[in-house]
Amino acid sequence: MKNKFSFKAILLAAMVTATLSACKKMFDINPGTELDASQMYRNVYDADAAVMGIYGKFMSLADRYIILNELRGDLLEYTTNADENLRQISTHNVKPENPYASPRPFYELILNCNDVLKNFLIMREKNTMKEAEFNQRYSDIACLRSFLYLQLGIHYGDEVRYVTDPLETIDAVKDESRFPKVKFDDLLDSLITFTEKIPFRDPYPTGTTLNITLDGHPSSYFFINKKCLLGDLYLWKGNYYQAATYYRQVMETATVGSQGTTYYTRYKLGWSTDINSYVAYTRAGDASSLNFTDGWRLLFEGPYDDRFSREWIWALPYDSRFSPDNPLIKLFSPVNGSYLVKPSQEIIDNWKDQQQKPVAIAGTGGGIPYDARGALSIKSIGGQLVAMKFLYNYLNYATGLPVNPLVKNGKWFLFRQTHLHLRFAEATNRNGYHRLAYGFINAGIGGAYPVPANTPNVTPYQNTLAYPAPYNFDARNGEIPYFRSDWYRHIGIRSRALLVDDVVPAGSDSATYIENSLLNEGALENAFEGTRWPDLLRIARRRNDPAFLANKVYSKLLKDGVPDAEAVKQRLMDKQNWYLPFKL
């Protein structure tokens, strides 16, 4: 396929070239200009432009990604502004002509990836890229392509065509003699085999030309984390040991060098005194003093500071100075947007049903009877409930008005440490280490393996060192002998939200209860971020339980007053209806 990148798609990439080589030529490309391989693949800076062009096109999929991964689940619902196409997505009654259901945008980008990968191989043969430069860039685009195929498997099931050739046109994908349908399970096998062979699995190293700061945006967050992707592929396949192994490697990213705050907190969900990422109150136990100017909400609004770097693994910026435009404002915002989707009553009720920990201060009584992450995730604007996570860089949190109506900046949040920890815990629970998984959900490793009362020596406790890797953690925190072990600050996801533990009832099946708890915590913590439908689907497939999935969607539709909720439930009892119609 001829490699085509518009001026809009490569403008940000051009900044890399301009910054590093003082070359202005790429800014002179006219809109609509097509670049063939002879113009695009001359040196490493051209390779960088190709990488950034791919990610620029990927950013145009953000609204589709959220619609398919959230509106099909139980946390997001369509508004009265939504057209018939969005209503079909929510009610799982999708017609083949529905534009949101088309796999074509995914395949357009996949074919671009195929073309870039082919040309990177040619560059390596011609020695126009060093081996290390090739390894980094080839592996990046290879993993993004595998990520796109995983998305296709999630939404189209056994209908996916696995194409790795650089085709001339997307219509060539329709040739079933060359590209037969691949079952989802077989697709996972192919993706694992291919992705395991990439020559480089780490982020772009410091000092390389794709690890820089572009107009205040650190490019290190732009690119897919390859080990997280491998963990996800193995988790979907049911190889829980390999999934946990890759997730653990990412969690240990900062376990190098001196033992400062970042060492103990980055991707470890650890407490710190310099940065507040908790749900927090200015007066302990006083619900009216919920802190909107510090703490958990700023994970979605704050700058690229320590709070951001310790939480976020993959996040792409939308900057009004560059294309593409931010599609998430149109999707979510009632102000200068189309307000097409809103929080479901199901997730609102779920936040209301939680219980915060009691505060040991006179006059405060019991804990606050709801999960404050709800108040930090949604806002009523003009009488309309709005999912705010993707809007905090555009709408003022207090007024609900644009900070600057013409500056539609924002971020597409794709992967953070809570996704990482919940998926590690999911794999860990499935491998039989239920208590460890319980700790990741609730009060941390130390809380799951506590020191008995009046026991000053913590040596035998607060750790799982008797477990095999990757389940062997040291969270010991003691004075005699002195311990400040690598995971001693780990607090657990519910603890960061100030919630009581979700205790496994006596006599219940620990594995099933904890898996349900993980799924529920994923809703409370990660609502609207694009993980819900995949989580529901993965567990329904694993359990071979259509009713599990059908009941989740049914409950959402029933509470939101959507007609024919019962008919949707019955439709989802057939596994074939879990997937979208495949029409290129």
N, C-alpha and C positions, 0 to 999 in steps of 0.2 A: 504494500500500500504506500502510495506516495506520501511522504511525511509533510503534513500541513500544519503550521502553527500561525495563527493570526497575530497581528501586532498586539492586540489586547492580551493574548495569552502569554506572549513572551516579554512584555514590558518589564515585569518584575525580574525576569531572568536577565534582561538586558542590564539591569542595575548591577548584577554580579560582574558582568563583563566590564562595565564602565568603572566600577569600583576597583577592580583588580588589575586592569590592563590599561586604564585611561583611554579606552577605545570607545568612541561615540557612534560608531557606524550603525549599531543595532537600533539606536533611536531614530535613525533616518528611514527605517522601513515604513512604507506607506501602508495604511489600513488595507487589508485584503491581500497583501503580498504573500505569495506562497514560497516556502523555502524548501528546496530539494536537498538531497543528501550532500551534494557537492558544496553547498553553501553552509550547511548546518554542522558538519562533522569533521572539522579541520583540526581541532585541538581540544584540550580539556575544557576551555571556556565555552566552546560550542556544545560540548557534552553537558556542561552545567545548564546551559540554556535549554537543552532538550529535557533535562530532568525537571527544571522549573516549569517548562511549558506543559509537561504532563500533569504536574500538580496543579497548575493553573486551571487546566480543563477539569481535573478532579473536583476542584472547588465548586464548579457549577452543578455538581450532583448533591450538594448538601441538603437542599429542601426535599429532593426525592429520597435521600437516605433517611431523613427524619420521618417523612410520611410513611414509607414502607415499614420502617422498623418500630415506629411508635403508634401510628394511627391504626395499624392492624392489630395492635395489642389492646391493653385495658387501661392505659394511663392518659391517653389523648383522645379527644373527640372532635368531630367537625362542628363548625359554628353555622349559624344561619346564612353566613356569607358564602359558604362552601358550595361548589357546584356539584352536579351529579357524580362526577368522577371521584371526588374525594369521599362522597357518601358511599359509593361502591367499595372503596378501599376499607372503610371502617366496618362495613356490614358483610364483608367477604362475599360479595356478589358482583364480582368484577367482570366486565365485558372485555373481550379481546381488544377492542378499539380504545380502551381507556388509556390515555397518554401516560398516566403515572405507572401503569403496569407494563409499559413497553421495556423490553430488555435492550433496546437499541442504544440508548446513551451509554450503557455499560460496555457494550461491544465496540462502540466507536472508540472509547478510551482504551479498551483492551487491544484493539488493532493498532492504535498509536503506540502502546507499550511494546507490542510485537515488533513494530518497525524500529523503534529506538533500540531494543535489545539486539536486533539483527545488526544495526549499524555500529553499536558498541563493539560487537564481536569483530567487525571489519576494522574498526579503529585499533583494536588490540593487535590484530594481524599486521597492520601497517605501522605499528609502533607510534601512532599519533596520540596514544594515551599510555601512561605508565601502567604497569601491572596493578599497583595499589589503587590508582585512580579508576581503572576499569573495574576492579573487584568491588569497590564501594558503590559506584554508580549502577553497574549491572545488577547488583544484589538489591539495591533500593527499588528499581523499577520492576524487577522480578517479583519482589514481595508485594508491591502495590497491585500488580496484576493478579497475584494469588488472592489478595484481599478482595478484589473485585469479583473473582470467580467464587469465593466463599459467599459473598452477598448473592450472587446469582443462584447458588445452590440453596441458600436459605429461602429465597422467594420463588424459585421455579422448580425446586425439587429434582425430579428425574428427567427434566426436559432440556437441561443445559447442553450446549455444544461446546466442547473443550477445544479451543482453537489457539494454537501457538505460532501459526504461520503469519507472516506479514502480508495479508491479502490486499488485493487492489481495491476491492469494494466490500462493503459490509454485506451486500446481498450474497456474496460467495459463502457466507456462513450458513446459508439455507441449504447448501448442497449436502444432503444427508449421506451421500456415497463417500464423501470426504470427511464429514463431521457428523457422525451419528450421535443420537441422544446418549447422554451419559447419566447413569444413576447417581444420585447424590452421594451415596457411600463410595462408589467408584471414583467420583470426582474428588472426594477427600483423599483417597489413596494417591491419585495423580498429583494433587497439590502438595501433599506431604513429600512424596518422592522428589518432585521438582524443587521445592523450597529447601529441603534438607541439603541439596547440592550447591546452594549459593556459596560463593567463596568468601563472603564477609557478612558477619551477623551483628556487628556493633553499630552504633550511631557514627555519623561522619566525625572523624577525629578533630579536636581543636587545632586550628591552624590551616585546615584544608579549605578549599575555595567554596565549599557548600556549607561551611559552619562559620557564618559571619552574622553581623547585624545589619539588616536592611531597613533604614528609616525607622529605627527603634524596635524592629521586630527581629528577635533572635531566630535565625533560620534553623537552629537545632531542634525546634519543636515542629517544624513543617513536615517531617518525613516519618513514614511508618516505622514503628519499632518491630524489627524482624523477629525478635524472640517472643514478643507478645503474640505476633501472628502465628508463629509455630506452636505456641501454647494453645491458642484458639483452635487451630487445625486438629491437634491431638485431642483436645477436649471434646470437639464435635465427633471425632472418630471413636471416642471411648477409651483411648489409651491415656489413662489418668496419671500414671507415673510420669510419662514423658511430658504431659501438659504441665504438671506440677514442677517438673525439673526446669522447664523454660521459664515459667513464671517466677520461680525462686531466683533464677539468675538475674532477672530484671529487678526484683526486690532488693537484691544485693548490689545494685549499681553504685551506691555511694559508700560501700563498705571497703574503702581504700584510703590510704593516707592517715592523717591525724584524726583523732576521735573528737571532732567538733560536733556542733548541732546538726549540720547537714548529714554527717556520717550516721547519726542515730535516727534521722527523721525522713530523709528523702526516699520515697516509695516504701517506707516502712510504717507509715501511719503512726509516727511517734509524736509524743507531746514535746513542746518546746516553750521556752519562756520569751523568746525574741519575736516570734510570729504566732498570732492567734488564728487557728483554723477551726476552732470549736464553734458549735452553737453556743452563744454567750449572752449573758445578761449583765447590765451595768449594776443591778442590785440583785444579788443571789435570791432565787426563789420568787421574784416579782415578775409575773408574766408581762406586765406593762413596760418592762425595761429591756425587752429583747433588743440586742445590739445589731443595728443594721449597718453601722459604719465600720465595723471590724468583725473579724471572725469568718464563719463559714460562707456567708453570702459573697464575700470578696474573692472567693475562689473563682467566681464567674465575672467579676468586674475589675479586679485589681490589675496592676501593671505586671510586667515581667520581673517580679521580685522573688525573694526566697519563698514566699507562700506559694507562688505560681510554680516555681521550679521543683518544689518538693511534692507537689500534687499532680501536675500535668505531664503526661508522657507524649501525647500527640494532640496538637491544636494548631489549626491554620487560621491566619488573620485575614479579615476583610478590611481593606483600607480604601476609603473613598477616592483616593488619588489614583488608584489602579483598578483594572478589571481583573476578575469579574466582580459585578455588584454583589452585595450581600443579599442572598435570597431569603435568609431567615427572618429579616425584618418584614418582608411581605407576608411570609407565612404566619408569623406569630403576633405582630404588632397591630393594635387598633388605631395607632397614631402613625399616619404616613405609611401604613401597611394595609394589607387586605384582611388581616385577622381571620384566617381560614380555619385554624385549629385552636383548641382551648383545653385546659385540664379537665379530665373526666371526674365525675362525682365519685367514682370508685377510689381514685388516689386521694381525693380530698377527705373522704371518710376514713381511709387508711391512716392518714396523718393524724386525724382526730382521735383514732382509737388507740394511739400509743400512750405510754406513761413515762414521764421523766422521773429521774431519781429524786428522792426526798432531799431537801437541803437542811443541814443540821444548824439552823439559825432560828433563834426564838421568834415565834410569831409567823413563821413561813408555812407551817403545817406540812402536808404531804407534797409530793412532787407535782409539777404542772401537768395537767391531764391531756396532753397532746404532744405531737412531734413538731417542734418549731421549724423544722426544715420545710414544712408546708408554707408557713408564712414567709420564709425566705426564698421560696421557689416560685410563688405565684403572687399576683397583685390584682386588686380590683381597680380598673381604669374606666371611668365613665360607666360604671355599673356592669362592666364585662370582666370576667375572670381571665387573666392573662398568664401564660407560662413565660417566666421572665429570664430564665437562665441565659438565653441567647440574646437578650435585649439590654442587659445592664450596661453595655458600652454605648448604647444609643439613647435609652430612656433613663431619666433621672429616677433613682429608686424611691425618692420621697414624693415627687410631684407627678410622676408618670408622663412627663413631657420630655421631648427630645432635648438633649444637651445642646445640639446644633442640628436643626432639621435637615440641613444639606449634607451633613457628615454622617453617613450611615456605616460607621465602623462596627466591628464586632469580631467574634471568633467562632469558628466551627470546632467545638470541643468533641474530640473523638475517643480519647482514651486517657484515664487517670488512675491514680493508685487505688481508688475504691473498686474500679472494675478489676484491676489486677488482683486485689486481695480476695474479692468475692469469687473469682474464677479459680484462684489457687485453692480456696477453701472448698469449692465445689469438687475439684479433683481430689483433694485430700479426704473429704468425707466419703467419696465413692471408693477410695482405696482403704477405707476402714479406720482412719484416724479421726474419729468423730469428735473427740474432745478438743483436739487441735483446731478443727474447723469451727467448733463452737466458740473458741477463744477469738478467732478472727472476726466473727460476727459481733461479739459482745464486748467483753472487757479486756481483751488482749491475751497474750500467751501467759503472762504472769497471773492474770485473773483466772485462767482456766486450770492452772497448776499452782495453786496458792501455797504460801507458807502457813503451816498451822499456827494458831495463837500461841504466844509465849515461846516461840522457836527462833532464837536470834541467828542461828546458822542456816542460811538459805541454800547451802550447797546442793542438797538433793532435790530442791524444788525449783519452780519458775523456769523449767527447761524441759526440752524433749530430746536431750542428747542421746538417750537410749534408742530413739527411733532412727531408722536408716535415712540417708539423704534421699530426697530434699526436704524431709519432714523434721530434721534435727535442728532445733532452735535453742538458743541460750538467751533467756530474758532475765537472768538473775540480777538482783539489785540488793546488795547487803553491805554491812559495815565490817563485821568480824566473822569470817574473812571478808575483805573488801571486794565487791563485785559491781561493775558497771558494764554489763555484757552488751553485745551488739544489739540485742533486741529488748533491752530493759525498759525502753520508753514506749514500746508498742502498747496501744490503748484499745484497739478494736473499733469497728465502725459505729456501733450503737453507743459506745462510751463517748466518742467524739461528739455525738448528737445529744449527750446527757440523758440517754434513755436507760431504763432498767434492762437487765438481761432478758432475753427471750428463752426462758428455762424449758428444757425438755421435760414434759410431764412424765411422772413415774408410770412405768409399764408401757410406754409408747415405743415405737420403733425409732431408734436414735437416727439412723441414716435417713429415713424418710422425713422425719420431723425437721432435722437440721437442713436438709435440702429445701424444704418448704420455707424455712426461716431465711435461708440464703436468698431465695427468690423474692421473698417479701422485703428483705432489707435492700435488695437491688432496686425495688420500686421506690422505697422511701428515700433512698440516697441518690439514685441515678435517674430519677424520673425525667423524661423528655430528651434524654441524651442520645437516644438511638440504640438502646440495648434491649428493650423490653420484649419485642416480638421474637428476636433470636433466643432470648432466655426461655420464654414460654415454649417455643418450638423444640428447643434442644431437650428440655426435660420431658415433654410429651412424647417425643420420639424415643427417648431412652426408656421410658416406662411403658411404651406401647399403650398409651392411655389417651384416646381421643377426648374422653369426657373431661380430663384435666384442662385441656386447652379450650374446649367448647364452653365450659362453665365460666372460665375467666372472662372471655369475650361477652358471653351472655350477661354476666353480672354488670359489666360496664354499660352495655346497651340498655338493659332494663332500668338502671338507675338514671340514665340520661334521657329516658323516655323515647328511645328510638323505636319506631314501629317494627314489628316482626322479629323481635329479639329471640323469641322461641324458634322461629324458622332458621335464624342464623345459627343458633345452637345445634339444631338438628343437621344443618349443612356441614358444620365442622366435626360432626361425629364420623364423617367420611374423610379419611386422611388425604384423599386426592384434592379435597377442597381447602387444604392448608396452603396450597400453592397458587400462584398467579398463572393465568393463561400466557403461554409463550408465543408471542407473535412479533417477528422482526419486521 
